[in-house]
Amino acid sequence: MNPRQHRFYPRTGPGARKAPAPTPAMGPVVRRPAPVKGPAAAPAETLIERVPAVVVVCVDLESDGQRIDNFLLRHLKGVPRSHLYRVLRRGEVRVNKGRIQADYRLKTGDLVRIPPLRQPTPEAPVRAPDSQLERLAAAVLFEDERLLVIDKPSGLAVHGGSGLSYGLIESLRQLRPGAELELVHRLDRDTSGCIAISKRRSTLRELHRLIRAGAMDKRYLALILGELPEVEMTVDAPLTKNVDQGGERVVKVDRVGGKDARSVFRRLRRLPLADGACATLVEVRLITGRTHQIRVHAAHLGTPLAGDPKYGDFEANRRLKALGLGRLFLHASALAVRAEYMDGPLRVESPLPAELEQVLTRLAAGEPGSDSGAGLR
């Protein structure tokens, strides 16, 4: 058996041949210890996936700034995440002949050495229904050569996993085969509205930088159960993720070990409910973007979101269901940003879905489930 197939370190010494320095502008450059027999070698990314041998990739401009673990996950489809982190810890993946940590950020011109890794034979992807693809094709709110903003429907996860064969991003890739589409941010499965998709990796990096700097303005419309005490309130409550006994992820306020989380709630309309209670339509502006942030912050105020099955008021949700509320009342209504390539600020808006507008109309009209003797205040 050829021992080179099991050694993960490059040949060194007086007899080793030196390859010419790669030119980053030319894109990914791949060097292999032995020539490939048969048909002409495939492009770099395909070669990494197909050939069980040591591969060296020159990082191009599009991958500049990406973490090495995410770079490997992108190139080595199907390799378990745990296995990738194991070879990183062992030093089998090297950058410029040196060991690196999983959070190392690549730079243009870096040489990434990837050891031979067994990859499962990819299964044929599950196709999204044609009806869903048609709906998404008609849900484009904005598009240019670098960015796509979609009006995501409620009930569609942003990506597959956890028992889901496909999500928004997989469906969009089916609609646009060959396009380099990536999620810029995320929305909960039951949240509808504006979601940004990058069409270039360089744009993805820039938008992530703007999000970290708080330069992407994201607004939501939500119906809370109860009255917002002030016209505008800032909720500053750190959040932490936990897993309950059933294995379900739950987010809680944790002022000791939680991550910084801030939301600004602004009162728009007060709507009557039964027995003198009320609901309030609010606009929420995210300053940070933690998992379930709006839902947990609303519950923390004592005014949970209408229709929230995890953090909400279950009895109130049951009554609102009679008014036609069969989902979480949370909608990403607007997104604003200015990237360097744009001539000016971009603002994209999504109208409140018809099923949520209908709930507001019925509450205002005092239909069963609301207090018919009260009006809007």
Secondary structure, DSSP 8 states (H G I E B T S, - for coil): --GGGT--S---STT--------GGG---EE-SS---SS----HHHHHHH--S-EEEE--GGGTT-BHHHHHHHHSTTS-HHHHHHHHHHT-SEETTEE--TT-B--TT-EEEE---------------HHHHHHHHT-EEEE-SSEEEEEE-TT--SS-BTTBS--HHHHHHHHSTT---EESS---TT-EEEEEEESSHHHHHHHHHHHHTT-SEEEEEEEEES--SSSEEEEE--EEEEE-TTS-EEEEE-TTT-B--EEEEEEEEEEE-GGG-EEEEEEEEESS--TTHHHHHHHHTT--BTT-TTTS-HHHHHHHHTTT--S--EEEEEEEE--TTSSS-EEEE----HHHHHHHHHHHTT-TTS-TT----
